[in-house]
């Protein structure tokens, strides 16, 4: 059994110091009550995945952590995590690293939240940066670089796998840069950072709260010695993390690779599909998952598929009530979701984006979901109309309902004969706008708050009308049962 602990090493950076160990970095110690789970790590098993210790593939020591899918098309992801304190005396470059064995390197990731005494002040994710494991052989290294300010007090960090397959993780560690580079950033890097600063300073919802002189100085300091735009991505991501200190937890940065995948005609990974079933007693069920593309053909296909499922059930059965399940909808592009659910939402204004005193409505009309004026949204060619247009709708929401998933849920607020069941949503209810940078990277910036069709604002999360207690994955779905009971009584 390995005894190595990878310390957060003392820096050689002008007396700056940071020290603390990751507990059980090689997954050698097991929980006293469960020999298949690693001690000191938190693992909340996700339906469709398994996560346990394994002795068949290891980098060092006797065992590693194995995550595997247990169904053909799992939704969501399986993660593992830990927290540790941190102490810094100056801005520092830190690397979170692990070794991974996987046949699908694009489906594995590292992530880290950076916290001060009270709140999260930064978040980084290797997948959003388009970082994949490097090296040769069965085991490869995944490296997530963090730019950390002295006010950081705690890291909450870990890894995950999504999609079909299996992956082994071993030897998780933090390492710090061994020195500084006092060379100013190249003109290319400085111009790139100026480009990002202008976008954020002019458009961010919390722009007036940011201490801009201090933030710009920090960015130039972190950029010391950088020569290319690719290197500067870290500093742009730091700028986005600065926004979190002022209440913005929805803005994000995507490198060119991930931004291109978002615009691509074909998905880069197996994406979950909408499903629909006729249950019983006149009740139909529709589940709409996340959808992460702005490609015109893909958005149209997704919206059309949802409407086709609704059409098939409504024409085959005498449907008197509908369940719309958004519990696994983590966001993406709201317009194909709304266009697909248009027959259930009904036509007209569904909500508003609010910025200062200005409001921009989003709506569904004649098969199209759009914001502002029709003509630029997602439009289904032959929109379906329910046989019972006033049929009641039960909307299911939960902690994984986020971002555009929350916007889709808010679109149902104020609809007659509609009730929400489940748990509060994730709270990413600000409206975002995408800005392209010169190298193809993208800043997805929170620019306004959201209001429902009755002008009620949602600065935080959406809460259900009937909250249902969390339950084990294998238990009866009490949220669906509660929704069915309400619909039967209508």
C-alpha positions in Angstrom: 0.0 0.0 0.0 1.4 3.4 -1.0 2.2 5.8 1.8 2.7 8.8 -0.4 0.8 12.0 0.4 1.1 14.6 -2.3 1.5 17.8 -0.3 0.4 21.2 -1.4 4.1 22.1 -1.5 5.7 25.1 0.0 6.1 27.6 -2.8 9.3 29.1 -4.0 7.4 32.2 -4.8 8.8 35.2 -2.8 8.0 33.6 0.5 4.4 32.6 -0.4 3.3 29.5 1.5 0.6 26.9 1.0 0.5 23.6 2.7 -2.0 20.9 3.3 -2.3 17.3 2.2 -4.9 15.5 0.1 -6.2 12.6 2.2 -5.9 9.2 0.6 -4.7 10.5 -2.8 -4.0 7.0 -4.1 -7.3 5.5 -2.9 -5.4 2.9 -0.8 -7.4 3.3 2.4 -10.9 2.0 2.5 -13.9 3.2 4.5 -14.3 1.1 7.7 -17.9 0.4 6.9 -17.5 -0.3 3.1 -14.4 -2.0 1.7 -15.4 -1.0 -1.9 -15.3 2.8 -1.1 -12.2 4.9 -0.6 -11.8 6.6 2.8 -11.9 10.5 2.9 -13.6 10.8 -0.5 -17.3 11.6 -1.0 -19.1 9.6 -3.6 -22.8 10.0 -4.2 -23.6 7.3 -6.7 -25.5 8.4 -9.7 -28.1 6.2 -11.4 -26.6 4.6 -14.4 -23.1 4.4 -12.9 -21.0 2.5 -10.4 -18.0 3.9 -8.4 -15.9 1.6 -6.3 -12.3 0.5 -5.6 -10.7 -1.9 -8.1 -7.5 -3.9 -8.0 -7.3 -5.0 -11.6 -5.8 -1.7 -13.0 -3.6 0.5 -10.8 -0.8 3.0 -11.4 0.8 2.4 -8.0 -0.2 0.7 -4.9 -2.9 -2.0 -4.7 -6.0 -0.3 -5.9 -7.5 2.6 -7.9 -11.0 4.2 -8.1 -13.0 2.8 -11.0 -16.1 4.5 -12.4 -18.2 2.6 -15.0 -21.5 3.1 -16.7 -24.1 0.4 -15.9 -26.6 1.3 -18.7 -26.1 2.0 -22.4 -26.9 5.7 -22.3 -26.5 7.1 -18.8 -27.5 10.7 -18.1 -25.5 13.1 -15.9 -22.1 12.0 -14.5 -20.5 10.1 -11.6 -18.2 12.2 -9.5 -16.0 11.9 -6.5 -14.8 14.8 -4.3 -12.9 16.0 -1.2 -12.2 19.3 0.5 -9.0 20.7 2.0 -7.9 24.0 3.5 -5.4 26.3 1.7 -3.2 29.1 2.8 -1.5 31.6 0.5 0.4 34.9 0.8 0.4 35.9 -2.9 -1.3 35.0 -6.2 -0.2 31.5 -7.1 -0.4 29.0 -10.0 -1.5 25.6 -8.7 -1.9 22.3 -10.6 -4.6 19.7 -9.8 -3.4 16.5 -11.4 -4.4 12.9 -11.5 -3.6 9.8 -13.6 -6.4 8.2 -15.6 -6.9 5.0 -17.6 -9.8 5.4 -19.9 -10.9 4.4 -23.4 -12.9 7.7 -23.7 -10.6 10.5 -22.5 -13.1 13.2 -23.5 -15.6 11.7 -20.9 -13.3 12.2 -17.9 -12.6 15.4 -16.0 -11.1 17.2 -13.0 -12.8 20.1 -11.3 -12.1 22.5 -8.4 -14.1 25.0 -6.5 -12.1 27.8 -4.8 -13.7 29.2 -1.6 -12.9 32.0 0.8 -14.3 32.1 4.4 -17.9 32.2 3.3 -18.5 31.7 -0.4 -17.2 30.1 -3.6 -14.9 32.6 -5.4 -13.8 30.5 -8.4 -14.6 27.3 -10.3 -12.6 25.5 -13.0 -13.3 22.4 -14.9 -11.0 20.6 -17.3 -13.8 19.5 -19.6 -15.0 23.1 -20.1 -11.4 24.0 -21.1 -11.3 21.1 -23.5 -8.4 19.5 -21.6 -7.9 15.8 -22.1 -5.3 13.4 -20.5 -1.8 13.6 -22.1 1.0 11.1 -22.4 1.4 7.6 -23.8 0.6 4.2 -22.5 -2.4 2.9 -20.5 -2.2 5.6 -17.9 -2.2 9.3 -18.9 -2.1 12.5 -16.9 -4.9 15.0 -16.6 -3.7 18.5 -15.5 -6.0 21.3 -14.4 -4.3 24.6 -13.8 -5.7 27.0 -11.2 -4.9 30.7 -10.7 -5.4 31.2 -7.0 -5.6 34.5 -5.0 -4.5 34.9 -1.4 -8.1 35.2 -0.2 -8.6 31.5 -1.0 -9.1 29.4 2.1 -10.4 26.1 0.9 -10.5 23.9 -2.2 -13.4 21.6 -2.9 -12.2 19.3 -5.7 -12.6 16.0 -7.5 -13.2 14.3 -10.8 -16.0 12.6 -12.7 -16.9 10.5 -15.7 -19.8 10.9 -18.0 -21.1 8.8 -20.9 -20.8 5.1 -21.6 -17.6 3.3 -20.7 -15.2 2.9 -17.7 -12.3 4.9 -16.2 -9.8 4.4 -13.5 -8.4 7.3 -11.4 -5.2 7.1 -9.3 -2.8 9.4 -7.5 -4.7 12.7 -7.2 -2.4 15.6 -6.2 -1.9 19.3 -6.0 1.4 20.8 -7.1 2.5 24.4 -7.3 4.6 26.3 -9.7 8.3 26.3 -8.8 8.9 30.0 -9.5 7.7 33.2 -11.2 8.3 34.8 -14.5 8.6 38.6 -14.3 8.6 39.0 -18.1 5.6 41.1 -19.2 3.0 39.2 -21.3 3.5 39.4 -25.1 1.5 42.1 -27.1 -0.6 39.2 -28.4 -1.6 38.2 -24.9 -2.2 41.7 -23.7 -4.4 42.5 -26.7 -6.4 39.2 -26.1 -6.9 40.1 -22.4 -8.0 43.6 -23.3 -10.6 42.1 -25.7 -12.0 39.9 -22.9 -12.0 42.8 -20.4 -14.0 45.1 -22.7 -16.6 42.4 -23.2 -17.0 41.8 -19.5 -16.8 45.4 -18.4 -19.5 46.5 -20.9 -21.9 43.6 -20.5 -21.6 41.6 -17.3 -24.7 41.8 -15.0 -22.4 42.6 -12.0 -19.9 44.8 -13.9 -20.5 47.8 -11.6 -19.5 45.8 -8.6 -16.1 44.7 -9.9 -13.0 46.5 -8.7 -11.6 47.0 -12.2 -8.1 48.5 -11.5 -7.3 45.8 -9.1 -8.7 43.0 -11.3 -6.7 44.3 -14.4 -3.5 44.4 -12.3 -4.1 40.8 -11.1 -4.7 39.6 -14.7 -1.5 41.2 -15.9 0.4 39.6 -13.0 -1.0 36.1 -13.8 -0.1 36.6 -17.5 3.6 37.3 -16.8 5.7 35.5 -19.3 2.7 34.3 -21.4 3.3 34.4 -25.2 0.1 32.9 -26.8 -3.6 33.3 -26.7 -3.9 29.7 -25.6 -1.9 30.4 -22.5 -4.0 33.4 -21.7 -7.2 31.3 -21.5 -6.4 30.7 -17.9 -6.4 34.4 -17.2 -9.7 35.0 -19.0 -11.1 32.2 -16.9 -9.8 34.0 -13.8 -11.7 37.1 -14.9 -14.9 35.0 -15.0 -14.1 33.7 -11.5 -13.8 37.3 -10.3 -17.5 37.8 -11.2 -18.5 35.0 -8.8 -17.3 37.1 -5.9 -20.1 39.5 -6.7 -22.9 37.0 -7.0 -22.5 35.8 -10.6 -22.4 32.0 -10.6 -23.7 31.6 -14.2 -21.0 33.1 -16.5 -18.4 30.8 -18.0 -15.5 30.6 -20.4 -15.1 27.9 -23.1 -11.9 27.4 -25.1 -11.9 27.1 -28.9 -12.4 23.3 -29.0 -15.4 23.3 -26.7 -16.9 26.4 -28.3 -16.6 24.7 -31.7 -18.3 21.6 -30.4 -21.2 23.7 -29.2 -21.6 25.2 -32.6 -21.0 21.9 -34.5 -23.7 20.1 -36.5 -22.8 16.8 -34.9 -22.5 16.1 -31.1 -19.1 15.3 -29.8 -20.4 12.9 -27.3 -23.5 10.7 -26.8 -26.2 13.1 -25.7 -29.4 12.0 -23.8 -32.5 12.1 -25.9 -36.1 13.2 -24.9 -38.4 10.4 -24.0 -42.2 10.1 -23.7 -44.5 7.4 -22.5 -48.2 6.9 -21.8 -48.5 6.0 -18.1 -52.1 5.2 -17.1 -55.4 6.9 -16.3 -55.0 9.4 -19.1 -51.6 10.6 -18.0 -48.7 11.1 -20.4 -45.0 11.6 -19.5 -42.4 13.7 -21.3 -38.8 14.1 -20.1 -36.6 16.8 -21.7 -32.9 16.5 -21.0 -30.1 19.1 -21.4 -29.3 20.2 -24.9 -25.9 21.7 -25.6 -25.8 23.1 -29.2 -26.7 26.2 -31.1 -26.3 24.5 -34.5 -29.5 25.3 -36.5 -30.1 21.7 -37.7 -29.4 20.1 -34.4 -31.7 22.5 -32.6 -34.5 21.9 -35.1 -34.1 18.1 -34.9 -34.3 18.2 -31.1 -37.4 20.4 -31.0 -39.1 18.4 -33.7 -38.3 15.1 -31.9 -40.0 16.4 -28.7 -43.1 17.5 -30.6 -43.2 14.2 -32.5 -43.2 12.3 -29.2 -46.1 14.5 -27.9 -48.0 14.1 -31.1 -47.7 10.3 -31.1 -49.0 9.9 -27.5 -51.7 12.5 -27.9 -53.1 11.0 -31.1 -52.9 7.4 -29.8 -54.3 7.9 -26.3 -57.1 9.9 -24.6 -54.7 12.1 -22.7 -56.2 14.2 -19.9 -53.0 15.3 -18.2 -49.2 15.7 -18.8 -46.1 15.3 -16.7 -43.1 17.3 -17.9 -39.9 16.0 -16.3 -37.0 18.6 -16.2 -35.1 17.1 -13.2 -32.1 16.1 -15.3 -32.1 19.1 -17.5 -28.9 21.0 -16.7 -29.3 23.6 -19.4 -27.7 24.5 -22.7 -29.9 26.1 -25.3 -33.4 26.9 -24.1 -35.1 27.6 -27.4 -35.3 24.0 -28.9 -36.5 22.8 -25.5 -39.3 25.4 -25.5 -40.1 24.9 -29.1 -40.4 21.2 -28.5 -42.7 21.7 -25.5 -44.7 24.4 -27.3 -47.9 22.3 -27.6 -48.0 22.0 -23.8 -46.9 25.6 -23.0 -49.4 27.2 -25.4 -48.7 30.3 -27.5 -47.8 33.7 -26.3 -45.2 35.4 -24.1 -43.6 32.9 -21.6 -41.1 35.0 -19.7 -38.8 38.0 -19.8 -35.1 38.9 -19.7 -34.8 41.9 -17.4 -31.8 44.3 -17.5 -32.3 47.5 -15.5 -35.6 48.9 -16.8 -35.5 47.1 -20.1 -37.5 43.8 -20.7 -37.1 41.4 -23.6 -39.8 38.8 -23.8 -39.3 35.2 -24.9 -42.3 33.5 -26.5 -43.7 30.5 -28.4 -45.8 31.2 -31.5 -46.7 29.1 -34.6 -44.1 26.5 -33.8 -41.2 29.0 -33.0 -39.5 29.7 -29.7 -37.7 33.0 -29.8 -36.7 36.1 -27.8 -37.7 39.6 -28.9 -39.1 39.3 -32.4 -40.0 36.1 -34.3 -37.8 34.9 -37.1 -34.5 34.2 -35.4 -35.4 31.4 -33.0 -36.0 27.6 -33.3 -39.1 26.8 -35.4 -40.8 23.5 -35.9 -42.0 23.1 -39.5 -45.4 21.5 -38.7 -46.2 22.4 -35.1 -48.6 20.2 -33.3 -51.7 21.3 -31.3 -53.0 19.3 -28.4 -56.4 17.7 -28.7 -57.1 19.1 -25.2 -55.2 22.4 -25.2 -56.2 23.1 -21.5 -55.0 19.8 -20.1 -53.3 20.2 -16.8 -49.5 19.9 -16.6 -47.4 18.7 -13.7 -43.8 20.0 -14.0 -41.0 18.1 -12.2 -38.0 20.0 -11.1 -35.0 19.4 -8.8 -31.4 20.3 -7.9 -30.1 19.3 -11.3 -32.6 21.5 -13.1 -30.3 24.4 -14.0 -29.7 27.3 -16.4 -31.8 26.8 -19.6 -33.6 23.9 -17.8 -34.7 26.5 -15.2 -35.8 28.9 -18.0 -37.9 26.1 -19.5 -39.5 25.5 -16.2 -40.2 29.2 -15.6 -41.9 29.2 -19.0 -44.6 27.1 -17.4 -45.1 29.4 -14.5 -48.4 31.2 -14.9 -49.8 28.7 -17.3 -53.4 27.7 -16.2 -53.8 24.3 -14.5 -50.0 23.9 -13.9 -48.3 22.7 -10.7 -44.6 22.1 -9.9 -43.4 19.1 -8.0 -39.9 18.0 -6.7 -37.2 20.1 -5.1 -35.7 23.6 -5.6 -33.7 24.1 -8.8 -30.0 24.8 -9.0 -30.4 28.6 -9.1 -28.7 29.5 -12.4 -31.6 31.7 -13.4 -29.8 34.7 -14.9 -29.9 35.0 -18.7 -26.7 34.5 -20.6 -25.3 35.9 -23.8 -22.4 34.4 -25.7 -19.5 36.5 -26.9 -16.9 35.1 -29.3 -13.2 35.9 -28.8 -10.8 36.3 -31.7 -9.3 32.8 -31.4 -12.7 31.0 -31.4 -13.0 30.8 -27.6 -16.3 32.0 -26.1 -17.4 33.9 -23.0 -20.9 33.0 -21.9 -21.8 36.0 -19.8 -24.7 36.6 -17.4 -26.3 39.8 -18.6 -29.8 40.0 -17.2 -32.2 38.4 -14.6 -35.2 36.3 -15.5 -38.9 36.9 -14.9 -41.9 34.8 -15.7 -44.9 35.8 -17.9 -46.4 37.7 -14.9 -43.2 39.7 -14.5 -42.2 37.9 -11.3 -38.4 37.9 -11.1 -36.2 34.9 -10.2 -32.9 36.1 -8.9 -32.2 32.8 -7.3 -33.9 29.4 -7.7 -37.3 28.2 -8.6 -39.2 26.3 -5.8 -41.8 23.7 -6.3 -45.5 24.1 -5.3 -45.2 20.6 -3.7 -41.7 19.7 -2.4 -40.9 16.0 -2.3 -38.3 14.6 0.0 -35.1 13.1 -1.7 -35.1 9.3 -1.9 -32.8 6.5 -2.9 -32.3 5.9 -6.6 -33.9 2.5 -6.5 -37.0 3.6 -4.6 -40.4 4.4 -6.1 -40.3 7.8 -7.7 -42.4 9.7 -5.2 -42.3 12.9 -7.3 -43.9 11.2 -10.3 -46.4 9.5 -7.9 -47.3 12.9 -6.4 -47.8 14.4 -9.9 -50.0 11.5 -11.0 -52.1 11.9 -7.9 -52.7 15.6 -8.6 -53.5 15.0 -12.3 -56.0 12.2 -11.5 -57.9 14.6 -9.2 -58.1 17.4 -11.8 
